[in-house]
Structure formats: structure tokens, C-alpha cells
Amino acid sequence: MTKTDSPGLVGEWEALVVNDRAGAARFLVHVRPKSSRSAILGVREGAVEVALTSPPADGAANAELMKLLARALDVRRGDVNILVGASSRGKLIEVNGLTPADARARLSRAKR
């Protein structure tokens, strides 16, 4: 994966690796299930760090992750897909209809 430059963003969000594939933005996510609250925490090792309240059982954490990302990125839930890592903490996410710069900017605004 290569880093796409995004003017205007400073700090940790410059380290987020976001790629453009056929009109969709792709980026890595590291999930912390069974946290006290659901939130986007920042960037760690080129991936978005996300805390989720759901346990990693029966797809509950994946469903909550897709809902959280859709809300943060202001897209439909159906536009957010887990391409790789459905059963692990590290996931490759694809969001249809977003450029890498838009995805990075929206994620940085959603950080709590």
C-alpha cells in the first residue's frame, strides 16, 4: 500500500495509509472489541484504531464496526465492506464512493 498525500491534515492522520481502488477508498483498521465505549481512537502503525463495545462473537463486532465507520464517513452502511480479516482484529476496509483524501479528512473529524 502506498501513502496518498492529503494537504491540510496534520499529525497522526498523515500516517494513515489510504488507497484508491476503482472509486473506493481502502484502509486498514485495528479493532479493540469489548471496550467501554465505541469510538475512533486515532492512527496506529498506518491503521485506524477503533474501540468497540461488542464482543468478537457471531459477527457482532464486525456489524458495529461497519455501522460506526458508515456514520463517521457519512456514507450508507452498504458502502462499507470488510475485504480481509473478518475474524481478526486487523481488517482491510473498503468504502465505496469516497476518495482517499475525503476518507482521511472525515475519519480525522470523527476521532473522539
KAUR-V211134 format. One record per pair of residues at least 6 apart in sequence whose C-alpha atoms are under 6 Angstrom apart, sorted by the first residue. I is the first residue (numbers start at 1). GAP is how many residues later the second one is. Records with the same first field share a line. If there is no record, write none. Layout:
# KAUR-V211134
I = GAP + GAP
This chain:
# KAUR-V211134
3 = 14
6 = 95
15 = 31
16 = 30 + 31
17 = 29
18 = 8 + 9 + 82
19 = 6 + 7
23 = 74
24 = 71 + 72 + 73 + 74
25 = 69 + 70 + 73 + 74 + 75
26 = 67 + 68
27 = 65 + 66
28 = 19 + 63 + 64
29 = 18 + 19 + 61 + 62
30 = 19 + 59 + 60
31 = 19 + 20 + 58
32 = 19 + 20
33 = 19 + 20 + 21 + 22
34 = 18 + 19 + 20 + 21
35 = 16 + 17 + 18
36 = 17
37 = 16
38 = 13 + 14 + 15
39 = 11 + 12
40 = 10 + 71
41 = 8 + 9 + 70
42 = 6 + 7
43 = 6
54 = 6 + 7
55 = 6
67 = 10
70 = 6 + 7
72 = 38
73 = 33
79 = 16 + 17
80 = 14 + 15
81 = 12 + 13
82 = 10 + 11
83 = 9 + 10
84 = 7 + 8
85 = 6
